């Protein structure tokens, strides 16, 4: 387990596009203390400011097992891992938690987050803890660009969740010195 330090939201130093598109994240929702949670690899989302709050936005298709936990629980975490964990993230993104503990199969260790019920992971180098603020289902009419519409050939639209980032812990490389 790496030693992570607290990082203030205005000191978080990441390139959101690189983080989501190239590095991937692990989204976890549920309540670790009662053993009701699931996690999945994501590569779509955003980070920023909304309603004057630091936020993370993620999308989850309703057929994904993690969707159940996003709907029933009020928090989620986003964990970033070193490149050496890529194979573990592939397992987490390609298997369903309905068939068993994929975190164990991936060699990842769920641990308690500091401020939310959703789990974090011991192997993570950056952990964003979020409380849900907003949810909306995507609709075909809302997709204004053909490039976005092409991502849904089976009309399996995502649900979109905004979460206030209430805690950030990471290795020093994720903290801005400015």
C-alpha positions in Angstrom: 0.0 0.0 0.0 1.4 3.4 -1.0 1.4 6.3 1.4 -1.1 8.8 0.1 -1.4 12.4 1.3 -4.4 14.7 1.5 -4.7 17.0 -1.6 -6.9 20.1 -1.6 -9.2 20.2 -4.7 -7.5 23.4 -5.9 -4.1 21.7 -5.7 -5.1 18.6 -7.7 -2.7 18.4 -10.7 -4.1 16.1 -13.4 -4.9 16.3 -17.1 -8.5 15.0 -17.0 -8.5 13.9 -20.7 -5.3 12.0 -20.3 -6.5 10.5 -17.0 -9.8 9.2 -18.5 -8.7 8.4 -22.0 -5.3 6.9 -21.5 -4.9 5.9 -17.9 -8.4 4.8 -17.0 -10.0 4.9 -13.6 -11.8 2.5 -11.3 -15.3 3.6 -10.3 -16.6 1.9 -7.1 -20.0 2.4 -5.6 -21.9 0.9 -2.6 -20.9 0.4 1.0 -17.8 -1.5 1.9 -18.7 -1.9 5.6 -21.8 -4.0 4.7 -20.2 -5.8 1.8 -22.5 -4.4 -0.8 -20.4 -2.8 -3.5 -19.1 -3.2 -7.0 -16.4 -1.5 -9.1 -15.8 -1.1 -12.8 -13.1 0.4 -15.1 -14.2 3.6 -16.8 -12.6 5.7 -19.5 -15.3 8.4 -19.9 -16.0 11.2 -17.5 -14.9 14.6 -16.4 -13.5 16.7 -13.5 -14.1 20.3 -12.8 -16.3 22.8 -11.0 -20.1 22.8 -10.9 -22.4 24.7 -8.6 -19.2 26.2 -7.0 -18.1 22.7 -5.9 -15.3 20.4 -7.1 -16.9 17.6 -9.0 -16.4 14.4 -10.9 -18.8 13.3 -13.6 -19.1 9.6 -14.6 -21.4 7.7 -16.9 -22.7 4.1 -16.3 -25.0 2.1 -18.6 -28.0 0.7 -16.7 -27.2 -2.9 -17.6 -23.9 -2.7 -15.8 -23.9 -4.3 -12.3 -22.2 -1.1 -10.8 -25.3 0.8 -11.9 -27.3 -0.9 -9.2 -24.9 0.5 -6.6 -24.8 4.0 -8.2 -28.6 4.1 -7.9 -28.9 2.7 -4.3 -26.0 4.4 -2.5 -25.1 8.1 -2.1 -21.3 7.9 -2.8 -18.7 6.7 -5.2 -15.0 6.7 -5.5 -12.6 7.1 -8.4 -9.2 5.4 -8.1 -6.2 5.9 -10.4 -3.6 3.3 -10.5 0.0 3.1 -11.8 0.6 1.7 -15.3 1.7 -1.6 -13.7 -2.0 -2.2 -12.8 -3.3 -2.0 -16.3 -4.0 -5.8 -16.4 -6.0 -5.5 -13.2 -8.1 -2.7 -14.7 -8.7 -4.8 -17.8 -10.1 -7.5 -15.5 -12.3 -5.0 -13.7 -13.7 -3.7 -17.0 -14.3 -7.0 -18.7 -15.9 -9.1 -16.0 -19.2 -8.7 -14.1 -19.3 -8.6 -10.4 -22.6 -10.6 -10.6 -20.4 -13.7 -11.2 -18.1 -13.3 -8.2 -15.5 -11.0 -6.7 -13.6 -9.6 -9.7 -11.4 -7.4 -7.4 -10.0 -10.6 -6.0 -9.4 -12.0 -9.5 -7.7 -8.7 -10.4 -5.5 -8.8 -7.4 -6.9 -5.6 -6.0 -7.5 -4.9 -2.3 -10.7 -2.9 -1.3 -10.1 -0.6 1.7 -12.3 1.9 3.5 -12.4 5.3 2.0 -11.9 8.2 4.5 -15.2 10.0 4.1 -17.6 7.9 2.0 -19.0 4.4 2.3 -17.9 3.3 -1.2 -14.6 1.4 -1.2 -11.2 2.7 -2.3 -8.3 0.4 -3.3 -5.0 -0.1 -1.5 -3.1 -0.2 -4.8 -4.4 3.2 -6.0 -2.1 6.2 -6.4 -5.0 8.7 -6.4 -8.4 8.4 -4.7 -11.3 10.8 -5.3 -14.2 10.3 -2.9 -17.5 11.7 -4.1 -21.0 12.2 -2.8 -23.7 12.2 -5.5 -25.2 15.5 -6.4 -27.1 14.9 -9.7 -28.2 12.1 -11.9 -29.7 12.2 -15.4 -30.4 9.6 -18.1 -29.0 10.4 -21.5 -31.6 10.5 -24.3 -31.1 10.3 -28.1 -32.5 13.8 -28.5 -29.9 15.2 -26.2 -27.0 13.8 -28.3 -26.4 16.8 -30.6 -23.3 15.5 -32.4 -23.2 12.5 -34.8 -19.9 11.4 -33.1 -21.7 10.9 -29.8 -24.7 9.2 -31.4 -22.3 6.6 -33.1 -21.3 5.5 -29.6 -24.8 4.0 -29.1 -25.5 1.7 -32.0 -27.6 -0.5 -29.7 -29.4 2.5 -28.1 -27.9 1.6 -24.7 -27.5 5.1 -23.3 -25.6 5.9 -20.2 -26.9 7.4 -17.0 -24.8 10.4 -15.9 -23.8 11.1 -12.3 -22.2 14.2 -10.9 -20.5 13.8 -7.5 -19.0 16.4 -5.2 -15.4 15.6 -4.6 -15.3 15.5 -0.7 -11.8 14.1 -0.2 -8.7 13.6 -2.3 -5.7 11.5 -1.4 -2.8 10.8 -3.7 0.9 10.5 -4.2 2.9 13.8 -4.3 2.9 13.7 -8.2 -0.8 14.6 -8.1 -0.4 17.8 -6.1 0.4 21.1 -7.7 3.1 23.1 -6.2 1.5 26.4 -7.4 
